[in-house]
Amino acid sequence: MKALSVLWRGALIGAADIVPGVSGGTMALITGVYEQLTTLIASVVKLPKRLYEQRSFEPIKNINYSFAIPLIIGVVAAFIAATQLLVPLITQQPGYVYAVFCGLILGAALMLILYNTHKLAHTLTGIAGFILGLGALLLPHTDAAPTPIFLFILGIAAGFVMLFPGVSGSYLLLVTGHYALLLAAIGQPFANAVFLITFGAGVLIGIGLAALCVQYVLRIAREHTLLFLSGLMLGALITPLITIHQATTGTTGWMLVTVLFAVGTIAAVGMQLKASTAGAQSSQN
């Protein structure tokens, strides 16, 4: 795969990671690099162990740099660019922005449920996730700066779910009230260096852990895993919906919210359909 091709795929993954409801894992699957991405991350996580066992630098040489370097550049560049666009929008028009987010979340969750519900046990798993998702109301929702320990743990959790198709790390930040804080911190990286380093360290650990277990978990219980996470997303929708209600006034405002919600839902459904097609083609090859 050529560097430019990997670069734009990385850009799509990076842009998706900043949008609640559309995960980088989904975009990786859509663009056909999901397996390469998880393999790359897992190989990096296992690198210290392999270096110790082989007593040579051969494991470092075996990393696919022609894939890794342009991918990372694309992810980082698109992620930063996306934050610059969203910061003023989420500050000035939170109701409209969250309407799109909620539509994306609803569309992604419903498509995952549609494609993976085949047995009563699957349905019960989804219901369990939904009930747990309602517990988002109990999560510490605040615009104040979190403690370093909480921020680190939140980073691990957000990083862990990033690799799951249809599950969004930024969504976790959204329901806990730390999404806008992260966008603002990225907008002024030098002034918020400690914040970003602490959170970033947690994210890297979370991504590494996810890469080691995501393929195993999805392989042995794919439907149950995806349905539980889908139910979790739907249940936790209560928090951003409250934000929309508080920020929206007037008939025109609610009409626009409805349209944006529908646009988000349709966009997520389209991406999930494409992801399902990509997944089916990958399994056939």
Residue pairs with C-beta under 8 A, 6 or more apart in sequence:
1 33
1 67
3 66
3 69
3 70
4 70
6 33
6 66
6 67
6 70
6 71
6 74
7 70
7 71
7 73
7 74
8 74
9 27
9 28
9 31
9 32
9 33
9 71
9 74
10 70
10 71
10 72
10 73
10 74
10 75
10 78
11 74
11 75
11 77
11 78
12 27
12 30
12 31
12 74
12 78
13 24
13 27
13 28
13 31
13 37
13 71
13 74
13 75
13 78
14 24
14 74
14 75
14 76
14 77
14 78
14 79
14 82
15 27
15 78
15 79
15 81
15 82
16 22
16 23
16 24
16 26
16 27
17 23
17 24
17 75
17 79
17 162
17 168
17 169
17 170
18 79
18 82
18 83
18 86
18 170
18 183
19 82
19 101
19 104
19 168
19 170
20 101
20 104
20 105
20 168
20 170
20 171
20 173
20 174
20 179
20 240
21 101
21 102
21 103
21 104
21 105
21 106
21 107
21 108
21 168
21 171
21 233
21 264
21 268
22 104
22 108
22 168
22 268
22 271
23 161
23 162
23 163
23 164
23 165
23 166
23 167
23 168
23 169
24 75
24 162
24 163
24 169
25 34
25 162
25 163
25 164
25 165
25 166
25 167
26 108
26 165
26 166
26 271
26 272
26 275
27 271
28 34
28 37
28 163
28 165
29 165
29 275
29 278
29 279
30 271
30 274
30 275
30 278
31 278
32 278
32 282
33 67
33 71
34 165
34 282
35 282
36 64
36 67
37 71
37 163
38 163
38 211
38 214
38 215
40 63
40 64
40 67
40 68
40 71
41 163
41 207
41 208
41 210
41 211
42 211
42 212
43 59
43 62
43 63
44 63
44 208
45 208
45 211
45 212
47 59
47 60
47 63
50 59
51 57
51 59
51 60
79 186
80 186
83 183
83 186
83 187
84 187
86 97
86 183
87 180
87 183
87 184
87 187
89 96
89 97
90 97
90 98
90 179
90 180
90 183
91 180
93 247
94 243
94 244
94 247
95 243
95 244
95 246
95 247
95 248
95 253
95 257
96 256
96 257
96 260
98 240
98 243
98 244
98 247
99 244
99 256
99 257
99 258
99 260
99 261
99 264
100 260
100 261
100 263
100 264
101 171
101 174
101 240
101 264
102 237
102 240
102 241
102 244
102 261
102 264
103 260
103 261
103 262
103 263
103 264
103 265
103 266
103 267
103 268
104 264
104 265
104 267
104 268
105 168
105 171
105 233
105 234
105 237
105 240
105 264
105 268
106 234
106 237
106 261
106 264
106 265
106 268
107 264
107 265
107 266
107 267
107 268
107 269
107 272
108 166
108 168
108 230
108 233
108 268
108 271
108 272
109 166
109 230
109 231
109 233
109 234
110 230
110 265
110 269
111 166
111 268
111 269
111 272
111 273
111 276
112 166
112 226
112 227
112 229
112 230
112 272
113 126
113 227
113 230
113 231
115 272
115 276
116 122
116 222
116 223
116 226
116 227
116 230
117 123
117 126
117 223
117 227
118 223
119 223
121 224
122 223
122 224
122 227
123 227
125 223
125 224
125 227
125 228
125 231
126 227
126 228
126 230
126 231
127 231
128 228
128 231
129 227
129 228
129 229
129 230
129 231
129 232
129 233
129 234
129 235
130 231
130 232
130 234
130 235
131 231
131 235
132 231
132 232
132 235
133 231
133 232
133 233
133 234
133 235
133 236
133 237
133 238
134 235
134 236
134 238
135 235
136 175
136 176
136 235
136 236
136 238
136 239
137 238
137 239
139 175
139 176
139 177
139 239
140 146
140 150
140 176
140 177
141 175
141 176
141 177
141 239
142 177
142 178
143 177
143 180
143 181
145 181
145 195
146 154
146 178
146 181
148 194
148 198
151 178
151 195
151 198
151 199
151 202
152 198
152 199
152 201
152 202
153 202
154 172
154 173
154 176
154 178
154 199
154 202
155 198
155 199
155 200
155 201
155 202
155 203
155 205
155 206
156 202
156 203
156 205
156 206
156 209
157 169
157 172
157 202
157 206
158 169
158 170
158 172
158 173
158 202
158 203
158 206
159 169
159 202
159 203
159 204
159 205
159 206
159 207
159 208
159 209
159 210
160 169
160 206
160 207
160 209
160 210
161 167
161 168
161 169
161 172
161 206
161 210
161 229
162 168
162 169
162 203
162 206
162 207
162 210
163 207
163 210
163 211
163 214
164 210
164 214
164 218
164 225
164 226
164 229
165 226
165 275
166 226
166 229
166 230
166 272
166 275
167 229
167 233
168 233
169 203
169 206
170 179
170 182
171 233
171 236
173 179
173 182
174 239
174 240
175 236
175 239
175 240
181 195
182 199
184 192
185 192
185 195
185 196
185 199
186 192
186 196
189 196
217 225
218 225
218 226
244 257
248 254
248 257
